[in-house]
C-alpha cells in the first residue's frame, strides 16, 4: 500500500474535526466555570482539553511517520511548474436548488449552499451533526483555522465546499430531514 485509502483519510479528518469541536466545547465550558468561580471544574476541563490535544498530536505523529515511511514508494510524479502556469482559476459554474416552490440560485456555490441550509432550518441541520471538509457544518463558535465560515443567527456555517461536496451534503440533509430537494448543476 503506497498511501492511505481515501476512506481512512476521511475518517482521520472526521476525527480531527470532532476533536477540535470537542476542544472548543470544553474551552467554552471552562470559561463558564471560570466566571462562576468553580476552579476545580476549570482544572478538570483544562486537563481533559490537554489530553484531547495530546491525542491529536500523537495521531498526527503516527500519520506523519507512516507518510514519511511510504513516501519513497509513491509512483505519482509531482506536477511541474510548467503545468501550473497554464492552469486557470475560473469558476466551473454553480448550482440551483429547488425546495418545494422556492428556487435558490446565487452567483457562488457557497452563497447557494448557505441560503439552502438557512431554509432547511439551522437548528434542525445542527442536530444532524454533519461534517463538511472535515469540520462541523454548523457550530456555535468559530472553528479555529477555518476562514470559510459565515455567521448567521449565532451559528457559524462552514462554507468550505465545492460543487460535489455541496451537492452531496445538501442531498443528504434533505433525505435525513425528509424534505424533497432537487439540485441542478449549472455549467458555464
Secondary structure, 3 states (H helix, E strand, C coil): CCCCCHHHHHHHHHHHHHHHHHHHHHHHHHHHHHHHCCHHHHHHHHHHHHHHHHHHHHHHHHHHHHHHHHHHHCCCCCCCHHHHHCCCCCCCCEEEEEECCEEECCCCHHHHHHHHHHHHCHHHHHCCCCEECCEECEECCCCCCCCCEEEECCEEEECCCCHHHHHHHHHHHHHHCCCCEEEEEECC
